[in-house]
Amino acid sequence: MISKNTIDQVFETARVEEVIGDFVMLKKSGSNFKGLSPFSDERTPSFMVSPVKQIWKDFSSGKGGNVVAFLMEHEHFTYPEAIKYLAKKYGIEVEETQRTEEEKQQANERESLYLVSEFAKKYFHETLLNTEAGKAIGQTYFKERGFTEETIKKFGLGYSPDEWDAFTSEALKSGYQLSYLEKTGLTIVKGEKQFDRFKGRVIFPILSLSGRVLGFGGRILTSDKKAAKYLNSPESDIYYKSKVLYGIYHAKQTIAKEDNCFLVEGYTDVIQFHQRGIENVVSSSGTALTPEQIRLINRLTKNITVLFDGDAAGLRASLRG
């Protein structure tokens, strides 16, 4: 549990107009701020923020509350996630209560796995954008599928060099422990040797509802028949395939606004729909929809439209006109 002291500090420090200003274009209106509702489509601004009272009110949807309530509505955070988001934004240390030493150690280990995964996402993305191999191989693959530079950056797409340990060497050089590289599945360790799991693949980062990097999907670009076409991160303390939906972070606001979620099969399906303006789309990565994934969608909507194989292909074709 987050301590009362941390929660009090967050509410004392966080400014509702600053936090909401990160998501909504606000303009001064007397002693308040005004903007277009982030919860409905409107032309006349009816979304009000009061710096004096530290509250917000959306007159188009009837929603309102304090800064935490906004994050829970807009970003679909849980209460603890909203508190932690604000604590990070304002540099407040999060104190936890009623936890054993073992629980603290587990929490620290999970955080280390998140940090390693974030480093990997950045490494793969920069390799795609800034290296000769990334441009010639990775970018060519994505551009052949019609992905724009904006889309590539939005989804943090990447490329892992076709070398045995290029990523692992860079991660170790940057101070990350081999044990965490192995636990996330980014590195395969066999005796004294270490190998990059995703070598020679284009990379699709898999994010949580709140935007943290959980794992990766990688597609091979060679004609090696012995290697799997798609490869996912193995399950870890932060990545459980049955609880994750690819694209949920980028789709959550539109799913809530449209009150419907399209479910497609693959990573590229999700990205192609987004690029054509349909953003309430996620993928179960080729697996049958699990109860945990349904619960995740139900945080945003009760309506799910399944588009597999011919359905998705037909809709994509109609979008191309």
N, C-alpha and C positions, 0 to 999 in steps of 0.2 A: 504493500500500500504506500501511496505517496503521503508524506507527512503533512500534517495540518500547517506547519510552519512554511513549507514550500508552497502550498496552495495559497496561503495568505499573502506570501511574498509576490506570487504571480499576479494576483488580483490587485495588489497595491501598485505594481510596476507597469503592467500591461496597459496600453492606451487603446481604447476601442477604435478610435479614428485611424491610428497607425496600422493596426492589424487588418482592419477591413479595407484600408487603403491599398493593401497589397493585392487585393482581389477585385475591388470595385473602384472605378474612377469617381472620386468624390469632389464636389465643389462646395465652397463656403456658401452658406445661406444663413445670414444673421449669426447667431451664436452656434448654429448647428452645421452639419454637412449634409449634402443631398446627392443622390446618384440614381442611376437606373437599377431596378431590381435585378439581383443575380438569380432570383428564383422564378421569374416569369418574363415573358417577352412584353415589354412596354416601351412606349415612345416618350411618355411624359414621366420624368423622375418622381418616384413616390417612396424611395428608400431613404430613410432619415437616420442620421447618426448624431447622438448628443454627447459631446466631450464632457460637458458639465455633469450629466447624470451617468455617463459611461454605459449607455445602452443604445440599441439600434431598433428600428421598427420598419418593417416592410409592409406598407399599406396595400400593396397589390395582392399579397399572399396571406396577410394577417400574421406573419411570423415576426418574432422580435425577441429581445433578451439582452444578455450581457455578452462580453467578448468570447467566452467559452461556448455559449449557446450558438453564436455565429459559426464558429469552427465546426461544431457538431452538426449543424444544419448544412453548411456549405461544403465542407471537406469530408463530412460523414465520419468524423473522428469519434471514438469513444471518449468519455469524460477524461480518463487518464491520458489518452493520446493528445487531447487538446491541451491539457495542463503541461505535458512534456514539450509540446510544440512551442508553447509560449515561453516556457522556461529556457529553452534553447535560443529562441529569438532574442530574449532579454538577458542572456548570460547568467541565469539563475541555476545554482546547483540543485539537483533534485535529490531530496532526502527520502529514503525509504524506511518504513517502520515495520516491525513485527516480521523480520526476515532472519532466518538462520544464516550462519556463515556459509553453509552449502548453497543456499538460495542466492546469496550475494555473489558467490563464485560463479554460479550458473548464469546469472544476469550479466556479469562481466564478460564471460565467455561468449554469450550471445552477441553482446555489443562488439566484441572483437571480430566475430564472423561478419557482422554488418559492415564494419570498417574495411575488412579485406574485400568484401563484395563490391563496395563502393569504389575502392581503388581499382579493382578489375574492370568495372564498367567504364571508368575514365580512361584506363589504359587501352582497352579495346576500341573505344570511340576515337581516341586520338590517333591510334594506329591506322584506323580506317581513313581518317581525314588527312593525316600528315605524312604518311610514308608512301614510298613508291609502290610497294606491294599492296598496301591498303587501297590506293587509288586505282591501280591497274586491275586488281582482282576483286576486292570487296566492293568498291564503288561501282564497278562495271556490273556486278551481279544485281545490286540494288537498282541501278538506273535502267537495266534491262526490264525490270519489273515496274518501271514507271515511278519509282520513289523520287521525290524531289529532295533537294538539300535540306529544305525546311523540315520535311518529314523525317529524314535521317537523324537530324538533330533533336527533334521533338521526342522520338522514341529511343534516343541514345544508342542507335545501332552501331555495331562495331565489327572489327575483324581481328582474328588471332593469327599471327604469322605462322606459316607452314614450317616451323622449326621445333625441335624437340622441347626446348625449355625456355623460349624467349620470354614468355610472360613470367614464369617462375623466377628466373634470374633477376628480372626487373623488380619483382615484388620483394624478393629477399634483399636486394640492394637497397630498397626503400625502407627496410626495417621490419617487414611483416614476417611473422614466425611461420616456419614450414608446417607446424602442426595445424595452424588455422587454414593455411592454403589447402592442406589435405582434407580437413574436416568440411570445408565448403565444397570439396570435389574439384576445385580449380586445378589442383595438382595431383597427379597419381604418383605415389611413392612405391618403388619396388627395390627393396634392399638399399643399396647406396645410390640408386638412380632415381631421377625425378623427371616426370613428363608433364607437359601441358595437356590437359584433357581436351581442350577445344582447338588444338593446333590445326591450322589450315581451314578454319571454318568462319563463316560470317556469324555474327553474334546478335542475339535478341535478349536484352536484359528483361528479367521478370520482376515486376515491382509489386509491392503490397498496396493495399487500399490507400495507405498514407504516403506512398511514394518511396519506401525503403527498398533497397535491392535485396531480393530474396535468393535469386539464382539466375541461371542463364539457359537459353536454348541456342544450339549451334547447328548450322547446316553445312555439310561438307560440299565443296565445290569441285572436287576431282571425281573421276569415274571409278574410284576404288570400290569394287563390289563387296569387299570384306568388311568395309566400314559402314556403320549405320548412317543413313542419309541425314537424320536428325538425331541430335544427342542432347539430353537435358542434364542439368546438375543432378547429382544423386541427392537423396533426402538428407537433411541435416537438422540441426537444432533450430534453424530459421526457415528452412524450405521443406514444405510438405506438399507434394504435387496435388494431392486430393483436396487441399484447402485453398489452392491458388487459381486465379483466372488471369490469363494473359490479357493485358490492356485495361484492367479494371481501374487503375489509377487515372488513366487518360479519359476513361469513359464515364466515370462516376457521376459527374455533374449533369451530363446530358441524359444519362439513364434516369436520374431523379427527376429532371425537368420534363422528359418525354413520357415518364412512367412506363417505360418498356425497355427490355434488354434483348438485343439480338445475340444469339450464340452461334459462332462459326467454328470451323475446325482448326485452322492454323494461324500462325503468327502473321503470315503475309496477308491472309484474308482480313484480319483485324486492321492492319495498316492501310490496305487498299480502300476499305470502307471509310476509314477516317479521312483519308486523302480526298475522297469524293464527297465529304461533308456529312457522312453518317457516322456519328461519333459514339452512339450508344451501343457499341459492339465489343464483345469479349470472346475469348477462346478458351476452351477447356483442354487445349493442346492435344487433341486427338483421343482423349479418354472419355468414357461415359461420365455424364454429369453426376457428381457425388452429392450427398446430403449437405456436406460442409460448403460446397460451392453454391448450392441453392440458398443456403442461409446467408452467404456473403451477398448474393444478388438481392435477397429479400430485405437487406438493410437499405436498399435503394428503390426497389420496386417489387411488386408481386407478379409482374407480367414478363414472361420469357418467351421469345420467339426463336425457335431452333431452325437454323439454316445450314444444313450439311450438304456436301457434294454438289449435286445439280441445282439445289435451291440457291446456294450462294453464288455459284457460277452464273446462273440465270439472272440474278439480281445485279451482279457486276456488269454483265453484258448490257442490261437495260440502262444502267447508269452511264455506260459509254455512249449510249444512244446509237 
